[in-house]
Amino acid sequence: MSSNVETKSSGLSKGRLGVAGIVFFVVAASAPMAGMTGVVPVAAVLGNGAAFPGAYVFVGIILLSSALVSRQ
């Protein structure tokens, strides 16, 4: 008894994801975090002291909402 059952692999196909794709993914994923942390010293020095934490939370909510929208 022999059966001809095809098995489909659920992994990545060979040669589909190269170094350039991985580098692009890493840079795109870290850009919002770098933007949030890079602006902290400038905002603390130049900005309004009382509004600084609120602005930080506001920008964080915008980044979170954009991540949730792009997930769908």
GROMACS elastic network, one bead per residue, 0.5 to 0.9 nm:
[ bonds ]
;  ai    aj funct       b0    kb
    9    12     6  0.80962   500
    9    13     6  0.85269   500
   10    13     6  0.87941   500
   12    15     6  0.84852   500
   12    16     6  0.70890   500
   12    17     6  0.79402   500
   13    16     6  0.57182   500
   13    17     6  0.81891   500
   14    17     6  0.78390   500
   15    18     6  0.68027   500
   17    20     6  0.80728   500
   17    21     6  0.59550   500
   17    22     6  0.71205   500
   18    21     6  0.53409   500
   18    22     6  0.64636   500
   18    23     6  0.87721   500
   19    22     6  0.51889   500
   19    23     6  0.61433   500
   19    24     6  0.85579   500
   20    23     6  0.51493   500
   20    24     6  0.60755   500
   20    25     6  0.85796   500
   21    24     6  0.51253   500
   21    25     6  0.61634   500
   21    26     6  0.87185   500
   22    25     6  0.50897   500
   22    26     6  0.62499   500
   22    27     6  0.86799   500
   23    26     6  0.52164   500
   23    27     6  0.61795   500
   23    28     6  0.84906   500
   24    27     6  0.52773   500
   24    28     6  0.59872   500
   24    29     6  0.84763   500
   25    28     6  0.51783   500
   25    29     6  0.60452   500
   25    30     6  0.86142   500
   26    29     6  0.51692   500
   26    30     6  0.61714   500
   26    31     6  0.85879   500
   27    30     6  0.52621   500
   27    31     6  0.60023   500
   28    31     6  0.54264   500
   28    32     6  0.78574   500
   29    32     6  0.69925   500
   29    33     6  0.79035   500
   30    33     6  0.53609   500
   30    34     6  0.61516   500
   30    35     6  0.86391   500
   31    34     6  0.51067   500
   31    35     6  0.60950   500
   31    36     6  0.86752   500
   32    35     6  0.50098   500
   32    36     6  0.62166   500
   32    37     6  0.87121   500
   32    63     6  0.73896   500
   33    36     6  0.51746   500
   33    37     6  0.62484   500
   33    38     6  0.83569   500
   34    37     6  0.52693   500
   34    38     6  0.56661   500
   34    39     6  0.84590   500
   35    38     6  0.51984   500
   35    39     6  0.63095   500
   35    40     6  0.89759   500
   36    39     6  0.58024   500
   36    40     6  0.69602   500
   36    56     6  0.78555   500
   36    59     6  0.79563   500
   36    60     6  0.78689   500
   37    40     6  0.55134   500
   37    41     6  0.82072   500
   38    41     6  0.70060   500
   38    42     6  0.78685   500
   39    42     6  0.54006   500
   39    43     6  0.59433   500
   39    44     6  0.84621   500
   40    43     6  0.52254   500
   40    44     6  0.60139   500
   40    45     6  0.86376   500
   40    52     6  0.88108   500
   40    56     6  0.83690   500
   41    44     6  0.51442   500
   41    45     6  0.62253   500
   41    46     6  0.85270   500
   42    45     6  0.53007   500
   42    46     6  0.59008   500
   42    47     6  0.75393   500
   43    46     6  0.52945   500
   43    48     6  0.78564   500
   43    49     6  0.86156   500
   43    52     6  0.69096   500
   44    47     6  0.55739   500
   44    48     6  0.75145   500
   44    49     6  0.67150   500
   44    52     6  0.68768   500
   45    48     6  0.84021   500
   45    49     6  0.84484   500
   46    49     6  0.87498   500
   47    50     6  0.87936   500
   47    51     6  0.78228   500
   47    52     6  0.67125   500
   48    51     6  0.55246   500
   48    52     6  0.61005   500
   49    52     6  0.54727   500
   49    53     6  0.80798   500
   50    53     6  0.70850   500
   50    54     6  0.79605   500
   51    54     6  0.53502   500
   51    55     6  0.61486   500
   51    56     6  0.86829   500
   52    55     6  0.52114   500
   52    56     6  0.62525   500
   52    57     6  0.88078   500
   53    56     6  0.50566   500
   53    57     6  0.63067   500
   53    58     6  0.86143   500
   54    57     6  0.51507   500
   54    58     6  0.60845   500
   54    59     6  0.86780   500
   55    59     6  0.61730   500
   55    60     6  0.84822   500
   56    59     6  0.53482   500
   56    60     6  0.61983   500
   56    61     6  0.87501   500
   57    61     6  0.62006   500
   57    62     6  0.87136   500
   58    61     6  0.52139   500
   58    62     6  0.64085   500
   58    63     6  0.88128   500
   59    62     6  0.50425   500
   59    63     6  0.62461   500
   59    64     6  0.85952   500
   60    63     6  0.51158   500
   60    64     6  0.61216   500
   60    65     6  0.86052   500
   61    64     6  0.50009   500
   61    65     6  0.60832   500
   61    66     6  0.85668   500
   62    65     6  0.51728   500
   62    66     6  0.61968   500
   62    67     6  0.86178   500
   63    66     6  0.51883   500
   63    67     6  0.62076   500
   63    68     6  0.87275   500
   64    67     6  0.50995   500
   64    68     6  0.62843   500
   64    69     6  0.87004   500
   65    68     6  0.50875   500
   65    69     6  0.61408   500
   65    70     6  0.85834   500
   66    69     6  0.51030   500
   66    70     6  0.60933   500
   66    71     6  0.85225   500
   67    70     6  0.52811   500
   67    71     6  0.62148   500
   68    71     6  0.51324   500
   68    72     6  0.70366   500
   69    72     6  0.57838   500
